Amino acid sequence: MKLVYLDSTKPDLAWYRAYYSSVFPEGSRQAAARYVKAMGNLEGNPYVGRLIGQDGLRKLAIPKSPFAVIYRVTGAHIEIVRIWDQRANPGKLGFQEEAKSLS
């Protein structure tokens, strides 16, 4: 399926680039490769991320990174809603993840 980046990802992608260019430049090459791999995995397996409870939103963590892809699968494509720094307050994302029941 085709990936479509919503406008809401622009500041996230800017932070992703800034983080790996100034805060953690040693990890930039590996981060880029992991990002590309995660997006390829998502294109081939749209339901790989776990449901996070609101409007069909899903979350796919980018391995060995503090970032995750927040997305939704539509009939025609995959909408990338955010490239979320998981260390940030989830309330600022505009939703709260559903708590998993242990029962």
N, CA, C and O of each residue as an XYZ file, in Angstrom:
412
protein
N       0.845     -1.193      0.000
C       0.000      0.000      0.000
C       0.880      1.242      0.000
O       2.004      1.228      0.502
N       0.358      2.293     -0.560
C       1.079      3.553     -0.648
C       1.019      4.308      0.683
O      -0.024      4.338      1.338
N       2.134      4.914      1.076
C       2.196      5.746      2.274
C       1.874      7.185      1.891
O       2.400      7.710      0.910
N       1.004      7.816      2.675
C       0.664      9.221      2.482
C       0.963      9.947      3.789
O       0.388      9.627      4.830
N       1.861     10.923      3.730
C       2.232     11.693      4.919
C       1.295     12.884      5.060
O       1.186     13.701      4.147
N       0.619     12.986      6.200
C      -0.250     14.125      6.468
C       0.601     15.320      6.901
O       1.751     15.156      7.309
N       0.032     16.516      6.809
C       0.756     17.731      7.200
C       1.219     17.686      8.658
O       2.202     18.331      9.023
N       0.509     16.928      9.482
C       0.855     16.818     10.907
C       2.226     16.190     11.127
O       2.766     16.270     12.230
N       2.798     15.567     10.098
C       4.118     14.941     10.256
C       5.263     15.920     10.035
O       6.401     15.616     10.393
N       4.992     17.091      9.451
C       6.076     18.031      9.121
C       6.926     18.418     10.330
O       8.150     18.305     10.264
N       6.318     18.873     11.437
C       7.172     19.205     12.594
C       7.862     17.977     13.188
O       8.973     18.077     13.708
N       7.202     16.819     13.109
C       7.794     15.582     13.630
C       9.042     15.203     12.839
O      10.072     14.857     13.417
N       8.944     15.271     11.519
C      10.095     14.932     10.676
C      11.227     15.940     10.869
O      12.403     15.579     10.815
N      10.868     17.200     11.095
C      11.893     18.213     11.371
C      12.612     17.882     12.686
O      13.835     17.998     12.767
N      11.861     17.473     13.709
C      12.470     17.096     14.981
C      13.314     15.828     14.824
O      14.399     15.732     15.398
N      12.828     14.868     14.062
C      13.577     13.627     13.819
C      14.942     13.961     13.213
O      15.971     13.460     13.667
N      14.940     14.809     12.187
C      16.205     15.210     11.544
C      17.094     15.990     12.517
O      18.299     15.748     12.591
N      16.500     16.921     13.257
C      17.274     17.717     14.212
C      17.878     16.836     15.300
O      19.037     17.005     15.680
N      17.085     15.902     15.791
C      17.564     15.004     16.842
C      18.792     14.237     16.373
O      19.790     14.165     17.091
N      18.728     13.664     15.175
C      19.839     12.859     14.689
C      20.966     13.678     14.067
O      22.041     13.134     13.814
N      20.756     14.949     13.818
C      21.865     15.759     13.305
C      22.584     16.510     14.417
O      23.784     16.761     14.308
N      21.880     16.873     15.482
C      22.545     17.655     16.528
C      22.592     16.971     17.888
O      23.604     17.065     18.582
N      21.526     16.287     18.286
C      21.496     15.666     19.608
C      22.244     14.331     19.615
O      22.992     14.040     20.549
N      22.043     13.532     18.585
C      22.650     12.201     18.541
C      23.191     11.917     17.135
O      22.723     10.997     16.465
N      24.176     12.703     16.690
C      24.688     12.535     15.325
C      25.351     11.181     15.077
O      25.380     10.711     13.940
N      25.885     10.546     16.128
C      26.528      9.239     15.959
C      25.539      8.181     15.467
O      25.935      7.200     14.838
N      24.264      8.381     15.753
C      23.263      7.400     15.377
C      22.509      7.718     14.103
O      21.588      6.992     13.730
N      22.888      8.797     13.427
C      22.089      9.240     12.284
C      22.059      8.237     11.129
O      21.003      8.024     10.534
N      23.165      7.634     10.811
C      23.192      6.682      9.693
C      22.312      5.464      9.996
O      21.514      5.042      9.159
N      22.465      4.912     11.191
C      21.652      3.750     11.564
C      20.176      4.129     11.679
O      19.302      3.346     11.307
N      19.898      5.327     12.193
C      18.511      5.780     12.335
C      17.839      5.892     10.979
O      16.683      5.500     10.822
N      18.547      6.420     10.009
C      17.980      6.553      8.663
C      17.659      5.175      8.089
O      16.596      4.979      7.501
N      18.565      4.233      8.256
C      18.345      2.878      7.742
C      17.169      2.212      8.455
O      16.367      1.533      7.813
N      17.055      2.394      9.762
C      15.947      1.789     10.515
C      14.609      2.419     10.132
O      13.591      1.730     10.058
N      14.616      3.724      9.889
C      13.405      4.415      9.467
C      12.933      3.864      8.116
O      11.760      3.526      7.957
N      13.838      3.776      7.157
C      13.497      3.263      5.829
C      12.982      1.828      5.934
O      12.005      1.468      5.279
N      13.629      1.024      6.744
C      13.203     -0.365      6.911
C      11.813     -0.444      7.548
O      10.978     -1.238      7.115
N      11.561      0.376      8.574
C      10.250      0.376      9.236
C       9.151      0.792      8.262
O       8.067      0.208      8.266
N       9.420      1.793      7.430
C       8.419      2.252      6.481
C       8.178      1.192      5.396
O       7.043      1.010      4.956
N       9.215      0.506      4.970
C       9.051     -0.586      4.018
C       8.234     -1.716      4.610
O       7.380     -2.298      3.942
N       8.505     -2.023      5.873
C       7.748     -3.053      6.579
C       6.275     -2.653      6.664
O       5.386     -3.483      6.473
N       6.032     -1.397      6.947
C       4.665     -0.895      7.050
C       3.937     -0.970      5.702
O       2.767     -1.351      5.651
N       4.619     -0.611      4.624
C       4.009     -0.689      3.291
C       3.589     -2.116      2.949
O       2.526     -2.340      2.370
N       4.425     -3.061      3.308
C       4.138     -4.463      2.993
C       3.198     -5.146      3.960
O       2.574     -6.151      3.621
N       3.093     -4.603      5.169
C       2.278     -5.202      6.234
C       1.524     -4.096      6.967
O       1.904     -3.746      8.084
N       0.487     -3.544      6.386
C      -0.181     -2.367      6.956
C      -0.705     -2.539      8.382
O      -0.847     -1.552      9.104
N      -0.989     -3.749      8.792
C      -1.562     -3.960     10.123
C      -0.523     -4.418     11.141
O      -0.876     -4.951     12.193
N       0.757     -4.214     10.833
C       1.835     -4.653     11.721
C       1.846     -3.887     13.047
O       2.224     -4.448     14.075
N       1.449     -2.650     13.036
C       1.432     -1.846     14.266
C       0.259     -2.215     15.143
O      -0.741     -2.762     14.678
N       0.396     -1.906     16.420
C      -0.695     -2.252     17.340
C      -1.722     -1.124     17.385
O      -1.379      0.054     17.295
N      -2.982     -1.510     17.525
C      -4.053     -0.529     17.652
C      -3.853      0.283     18.917
O      -3.497     -0.260     19.964
N      -4.080      1.569     18.820
C      -3.949      2.408     20.012
C      -5.272      3.050     20.387
O      -5.321      3.974     21.198
N      -6.338      2.554     19.790
C      -7.651      2.805     20.338
C      -8.521      3.898     19.786
O      -9.698      3.934     20.143
N      -8.059      4.776     18.963
C      -8.899      5.871     18.513
C      -8.868      5.975     16.996
O      -7.797      6.080     16.399
N     -10.020      5.947     16.381
C     -10.142      6.150     14.933
C      -9.265      5.217     14.109
O      -8.791      5.599     13.039
N      -9.044      4.008     14.589
C      -8.239      3.053     13.842
C      -6.759      3.375     13.813
O      -6.022      2.825     12.994
N      -6.308      4.262     14.697
C      -4.886      4.609     14.735
C      -4.062      3.420     15.210
O      -4.481      2.652     16.076
N      -2.891      3.293     14.623
C      -1.947      2.237     14.978
C      -0.592      2.860     15.270
O      -0.292      3.976     14.845
N       0.211      2.114     16.002
C       1.540      2.589     16.390
C       2.559      1.509     16.055
O       2.413      0.348     16.437
N       3.595      1.924     15.332
C       4.703      1.035     14.998
C       5.990      1.686     15.486
O       6.385      2.738     14.984
N       6.633      1.075     16.449
C       7.896      1.606     16.965
C       8.994      1.422     15.923
O       9.051      0.399     15.240
N       9.858      2.415     15.810
C      11.036      2.305     14.965
C      12.123      1.699     15.847
O      12.535      2.324     16.824
N      12.595      0.497     15.526
C      13.536     -0.211     16.400
C      14.778      0.620     16.768
O      15.318      1.376     15.961
N      15.195      0.441     18.019
C      16.392      1.095     18.561
C      16.349      2.598     18.358
O      17.355      3.225     18.028
N      15.161      3.168     18.563
C      14.921      4.588     18.378
C      13.835      5.007     19.354
O      12.993      4.186     19.720
N      13.831      6.269     19.787
C      12.736      6.723     20.639
C      11.480      7.091     19.845
O      10.505      7.567     20.426
N      11.491      6.878     18.535
C      10.391      7.303     17.685
C       9.471      6.150     17.292
O       9.875      4.988     17.246
N       8.219      6.512     17.010
C       7.226      5.554     16.529
C       6.398      6.225     15.439
O       6.232      7.445     15.423
N       5.893      5.414     14.544
C       5.024      5.891     13.477
C       3.579      5.710     13.947
O       3.175      4.607     14.316
N       2.813      6.787     13.932
C       1.393      6.738     14.240
C       0.684      6.843     12.893
O       0.897      7.794     12.142
N      -0.156      5.860     12.596
C      -0.760      5.805     11.268
C      -2.146      5.190     11.308
O      -2.579      4.638     12.319
N      -2.836      5.304     10.166
C      -4.144      4.673     10.003
C      -4.200      4.072      8.606
O      -3.697      4.650      7.643
N      -4.816      2.915      8.516
C      -4.975      2.235      7.238
C      -6.351      2.602      6.687
O      -7.367      2.412      7.355
N      -6.373      3.126      5.468
C      -7.638      3.413      4.795
C      -7.783      2.386      3.673
O      -6.915      1.531      3.496
N      -8.859      2.466      2.929
C      -9.055      1.519      1.839
C      -8.007      1.616      0.758
O      -7.669      0.610      0.134
N      -7.481      2.816      0.520
C      -6.579      3.040     -0.605
C      -5.117      3.220     -0.226
O      -4.238      3.003     -1.059
N      -4.836      3.614      1.016
C      -3.458      3.921      1.389
C      -3.271      3.875      2.906
O      -4.199      3.588      3.662
N      -2.047      4.166      3.317
C      -1.704      4.245      4.731
C      -1.398      5.706      5.032
O      -0.470      6.280      4.461
N      -2.169      6.304      5.919
C      -1.957      7.700      6.298
C      -0.989      7.768      7.471
O      -1.269      7.244      8.548
N       0.140      8.410      7.257
C       1.092      8.631      8.348
C       0.640      9.901      9.056
O       0.680     10.991      8.487
N       0.210      9.745     10.306
C      -0.356     10.846     11.070
C       0.730     11.589     11.837
O       0.740     12.820     11.872
N       1.640     10.846     12.448
C       2.735     11.443     13.228
C       3.953     10.530     13.168
O       3.828      9.320     12.974
N       5.126     11.119     13.336
C       6.368     10.398     13.614
C       6.697     10.857     15.034
O       7.354     11.876     15.243
N       6.224     10.082     15.989
C       6.140     10.529     17.381
C       7.373     10.166     18.196
O       7.813      9.016     18.194
N       7.933     11.161     18.898
C       8.999     10.918     19.866
C       8.311     10.372     21.109
O       7.622     11.113     21.810
N       8.488      9.097     21.385
C       7.759      8.425     22.453
C       8.108      8.929     23.845
O       7.432      8.584     24.814
N       9.141      9.731     23.957
C       9.496     10.296     25.264
C       8.625     11.502     25.591
O       8.624     11.978     26.727
N       7.885     11.998     24.607
C       7.028     13.170     24.799
C       5.732     12.779     25.507
O       5.388     11.601     25.601
N       5.038     13.770     25.990
C       3.765     13.581     26.670
C       2.722     13.108     25.663
O       2.432     13.840     24.716
N       2.137     11.904     25.826
C       1.147     11.414     24.860
C      -0.097     12.282     24.799
O      -0.811     12.253     23.798
N      -0.374     13.051     25.837
C      -1.519     13.963     25.817
C      -1.377     15.028     24.739
O      -2.379     15.504     24.206
N      -0.164     15.402     24.417
C       0.075     16.390     23.373
C      -0.152     15.805     21.983
O      -0.285     16.545     21.009
N      -0.195     14.499     21.892
C      -0.448     13.828     20.630
C      -1.922     13.918     20.256
O      -2.276     13.783     19.085
N      -2.769     14.141     21.232
C      -4.188     14.272     20.965
C      -4.985     13.017     21.254
O      -6.167     12.953     20.916
N      -4.372     12.018     21.868
C      -5.087     10.816     22.255
C      -4.341     10.148     23.398
O      -3.168     10.429     23.647
N      -5.032      9.276     24.074
C      -4.423      8.459     25.109
C      -4.494      7.013     24.643
O      -5.538      6.560     24.172
N      -3.406      6.299     24.769
C      -3.414      4.894     24.390
C      -4.316      4.124     25.341
O      -4.372      4.406     26.538
N      -5.013      3.157     24.789
C      -5.856      2.324     25.621
C      -5.010      1.438     26.508
O      -4.026      0.856     26.050
N      -5.376      1.329     27.758
C      -4.670      0.436     28.672
C      -5.059     -1.003     28.339
O      -6.230     -1.301     28.105
N      -4.087     -1.867     28.322
C      -4.359     -3.289     28.051
C      -4.840     -3.951     29.333
O      -4.256     -3.770     30.401
N      -5.892     -4.706     29.211
C      -6.445     -5.447     30.333
C      -5.637     -6.722     30.535
O      -5.260     -7.379     29.565
N      -5.376     -7.068     31.767
C      -4.657     -8.291     32.077
C      -5.601     -9.464     32.313
O      -5.142    -10.580     32.554
N      -6.911     -9.233     32.250
C      -7.850    -10.322     32.492
C      -8.116    -11.137     31.265
O      -8.890    -12.093     31.315
